[in-house]
Amino acid sequence: MRRAHRFRAALAGLLAVGALLGPLAGCTEQAAPVGPFQRLGRKAAQRGVPRVGPDARAVAAARRWGLGAPLAPAPRPAVGRGPELSFVVDHVPMRAKVVFLTFDDGPGVDPAFVRMVHDLGVPVTLFPNDGGAAGAGAGAGADGGALPGRDRSDVLRALGAGVHNHALHHRDLRALDYEGQRAEICGRQGRLAARAAAIRPRFFRPPYGAYDASTLRAAKECGISAVVLARAGMTPEGLRYAGGAHGLRAGDIVRGSLPAAGGGGMRGVVRLLEEVRVQGFAVGRLEDYL
């Protein structure tokens, strides 16, 4: 009798332990490795959580600078040999809605221009003369916002901007003979190449857009591959188009002036960018296409 009683008691204890272990065993099974479909479900749920991505940053930067939306990215230039270009260009032959922003002259550069190029990631090509951005540099590290010890043209170059030849002095080259023009163009090439950044320009823009046969001959002698003019220009009233056009055309090279600190030049640059955006164009890097 006692043995039977002990047996029944032991059996009841085992059953009770089993009842307790059952839920724990269920917990152990739930902690097993998650299957692929469960992982997909979790990832989908995580995608529902808003995150700040590149698009959001681009929108925020565009709004901060007064644009209605970010500028569209330019398509990659075609691989291979393109159409034969003349030595003097004011546009790049193409079908894509891409334009190219170039800036020249200016006694200095507004630090806000440097910040804008950085924030918006907009490609620009610079043609500063010796009294402009490439010659001014003392305060660039402090108020230019990057690369202490370099002037603002080097800061912009570090951000992807191309820096090219605009002659030593801002004068009408047609008033000079061949040797005088060659001294202006080659002298600027040599001065840029001697800088710490070792700039070797491929493009030349004559001051005022004025040139003659001696200018072209001198430019070639100085190692220039293209004389770059413009088919649209930035004015205080807005964009002015060449050839009777009423808007931007694919491949247009657009000319603006480097904005000086303390002036209203930055408002003009913002208006230019907004006009490019509203007309549905992207901004390309001229050096990649020409």
Secondary structure, DSSP 8 states (H G I E B T S, - for coil): -HHHHHHHHHHHHHHHHHHHHHHHHHHHHHTS---HHHHHHHHHHHHTS----HHHHHHHHHHHTT-SS--EE-----SS------SEESB---SSSEEEEEEE--SS--HHHHHHHHHHT---EEE--TTSGGG--TTHHHHS-SSTTS-HHHHHHHTT-EE-B--SS-S-GGGS-HHHHHHHHHHHHHHHHTSTT-----EE--GGG---HHHHHHHHHTT-SEEE--SEEEETTEEEESTT-SS--TTBEEEEE---TTSSHHHHHHHHHHHHHHTT-EE--HHHH-
